[in-house]
């Protein structure tokens, strides 16, 4: 990780280069979804532009007459209406395909109405009734009609042509015949391009040759008869700009034969004057639908009209050339490297990447709308985001590792929560070091008789034992959100509320939980040390709460963040008084009130420590109310002890003696009760003066 940090620019460059190779490799691996996704996404973006971007204007002179479901069934038309028209009669004589006389009648009707051109998206290949009549109509209106042929790609790849009765050979070269095929995209099968001309070799899947016979599409034939030749006759597919999605909705074919509909809906034919009429299937049962960017079920005849409108308007689309694609992809990787490697502020890099991506998308939309140019977008932006994201992720990982390394180094010398505050909130922490007053809770713990122990123990073994003891004690402090202020020899000083407070009451309770945790941990250590033949240790703990001065205190050569004040001093004095009163945990008055609801406390004494003019009531911490005491009966008989304390302080020494004696009947070894019983007996014999306040005055620390 240190090497990566020192050579971060090289690592980021490697990340960007690898991302570039992955994006480029994805084009050749369509079976690997993750790698191929950007290239598939490029098609989808282009389809979105086709739907949402500028469209080819709908041609109002283009009409789609559909062979709909009702035209196939005619079950909603009365017999009288059918009898009134020769075309309807022929349509009901048998199922589809109808007699070709139907198409002749339709062609007569449309041309008589003034239609500019009639295009049949129908393949009239097998011989059928009425072929001669239809052939006469096709010849009669040869400049106003185009019919379809079809390349059969499912079999022999032959061109299926109209039968020779309708169009004499060679049918493919007759300007009334054009192939109806659109070549689907190799990736997803959608139709996005038109092919206006195709050679016989192309039909066989080979490269075209100048000697090849050339076939023309249905749209190309129609545009030629309209006098609007397409701008390109190259033997390749031409992507084109579609019209509106709702353009070229079909008119029902049977309505053209129904006298009432012909008159009402089509103005007795006036509607078709100067129109280009495309006739083809619109009924779902005929399955003449294709998948296009507009819809997965675009009717084939409507697709021809979209293509013809685009070709007539020159609305062909261009893709980004391959060399430019490569240049854009490489540029995206380079931009990602420049932003992340040279700009050291991650937020700036992120916003810059987002800004570039948005600007690129806007440029893609503008180029599509104005010039019909597909700017290579999704793989480029994918690379930009992938390279930028991975590089920023690497930067973040390096920073986190450096921060973690710094944190672990600092935690060997400074409290964990203090380190967290320094690293996570440096400004607030450094401001607090200038000096401030806050309520805090302090805990002092010290090993009982450690000085004597050092004189008679093996130094190496004692240091090892002391380190093990301090490690466990400090762990308890940290588990309860405390700050390790300092070690004072074998003593530990911990603080709650100086770095970050959980609330005054909660800070005090955390200190109490810490004291109980230290008691438990020491008990476990002593059990193990006893089994190992090592000396056991005892501790005294003092807890106090109050307002303290927090700041960076020391000399110019060495300073440390700590707390000072009377509340700190009292906590230290309480730790020393644990030997006097033969208890292991003493709690000051303000802390006692804050934790009383959650912990069992026992009144110990009213004390006036050195440096104080007023006495304070101190208590012993017995345990948590949520955990049963070792002796369940102790709390019940403790009431006698507490009543004795109250009587003692009220100068009723006789009654106090009785309550202490009652308590000692059950706990004869209790040192506090013994002490108070002796005092009650003495004061009963020699009552104190009026200034007596039941306080123990200490003149030494």
C-alpha positions, 0 to 999 in steps of 0.5 A: 500500500505504501508503494501504491501511495508513492506511485499513485499516478502510475497505478491510476494510469494502469487502472484507466488502461485496463478499463480501456482494454476491457471496454474495447474487448467487450465489442468482440465478446457478445456472450459476456454480458458485463463486457458487452453491456456498453455496446448493447447500451449504445444501440439502446441509446441510439434507439432512445434518440430515434424516439425522443430526438428529432424525427422525419416529418410525417408525410401527409400524402402517405396513406397506409391501407391495411388488410385488417381482421374485419377485412378478412372476416367481414362478419360485421357487414350486412348481406345487402351491403356486401351485395352492393359491391363486387369487391366485397362479394369476391372477399366473402367467396373464400378466405384470404388470399382473395381472388386477384380481381379484388386488387384490380378493383382496388387499383381502379378505385384508387387511381380513379380517385386521383392516387399518385401511386399505389404500392402493394406490400404483398407478394403475388407469387402463386397463381390465383383467380383473377390474375389476368384481370389484375395483370391488365390493371398493373399494365394499365397503371404501370406508372402508378403501381409497385408490387412486392418481391421477397428474398427468402433468407430461411431457405435457398436465398432466392428472390420470390417474384410475382408470377409471370402472368402478372409481370412478364419475365424478367420480373426483378428488372421491371420497375413495378417490382421491388423487394420488401426485405429489411435486414435486421441488426445482427445483435438484437434483430431490430430494423434500423436501416433500409437497403435501397439496392442489393446485388445477387451476391449480397443475397447469397451472403457474399461481397458484391461484384460489378457484374452482379444483377442489381435488385431494387427495394419496394421503397426505391421503386416507389420513390423513383415513380414519385420522382423523388429519387433517394440520395444514395443507391449504394449497395449497403444498409442506410440507417434512417431517421424514423417518423413519429411513432404514431405516424401512418396508422392504417385505414381498414381496406374493406371500408374502401369497398363499402359505399357508405364508408367510401363516401363518409370516411374518404369523401367519395375518393377525394381523400386519396387525391395525390396520395401515395397509398401503401397496401399491406397487412395490418391484422395481427393474424398475418404476422407482418410486424417487425421489431423497430426502435419505435415498437416491437410490433411495427407493421411492415407496410408502415415501416416502408412508409417511414423509410420512404419518407426518410429517403425522400427527405435525405434523413439518413443517419451516420455513425461514428467512424471506427478510428474516431471511436477508438480515439474517443474511447482512449480520450475518455481513459485519458480524461479520467486519469487527468482528473483523478491523478492531478486533481487531489480533491475527490468531490471536484473530480466527481463533479467534473466527471459528471459535468463531462458526462452531461455535456457529452450527452447534450452534444450527442443529442445536438449532433443527432438532431442537427446532423443525423450523427450518432456520436459514440457515447455509451462505451465512451461514458462507460469508460469515463465512469469506470476509469474514474470510479475505479481510480477514485475507489483506489484513491479512497482505499489508499486514503482509508489505509493511510488513515487507518495506519495513522489511527492505529499508530496514534491509538498506541499513545492516545485514547481511541475515541480521542483519535477518532475525534481528531481524524473525523472532526479535526476543526472542532477538536482543535478548537476545544483544545484552546480551553473550555468548560464542560461537564464531565465524569472522571474515573481513577483506578489504582492497584492496591499496595503496588509499591510494596509489590514492586519491592518483592516481585521479579521486575520482568514478570511484574511488568508483564503482569502489569501490562496485561492488567492495564490492557484489559482495564483500558479495553473496558474503558474503550468498550464504554466510550471512555477516553483514556486520559493518561497512565499514572504509573499503575493508575488509570485516568479515564474521562467521559464528556471531554471529547464527545458526550453522550449526555451528562447522565449517560456519561456517568453511567458509562463510567459506572459500567466501566468500574463494574467491568474493571471489577469483573476483568480483574476477577478473571485475571486473578483466577488465572494468576492464582492458578499460575502461582502469581500474586493477585491484585486488588484495585480501588476506583474513584468516580466523580462528575462535575464541571472541568476545564478541558484544554491542551495543557503543559509546557512549550516543550510538551503538552497533552489534552486533559481535564483539570478542576475540583471535580477531577481532584475529588475523583482522585481522592475518592480512589485513595479513600477506597482503602480507608473504607474498605470498598473497591468503588467509590462514587462522588455525590453528583455522579451518584444522583445521575446513576442511582436509577440504574445501579445499586449504591450504598452510602459510605460516608460524608467526607471533607477531603484535603483542599475542600471546605465543604463535606460531600456524601460518597457512596459505594457502587455495588452493581447494576440493577439489571444484574442480580447481586452475588448475595440476593439478600444483601439489598434487603438487609442493606435497608437496615444499614442505610437507616442506621446511617440516617439515624447516625447523621441525625445524632440518634446514636442509640437507634443507629447502634440498633440498626447497625447491630441488626445488619451485622447479625447477617454480615458480621464481617462488614467493615463499614457497619463495624466502623459505624457501630464503634462510632455510634457507641463512642458518640452515645457515651460522649455526644459531639458538640453542635458543630458536628456534621458527621463528616470525616475530615482528611488532611492528606491526599 
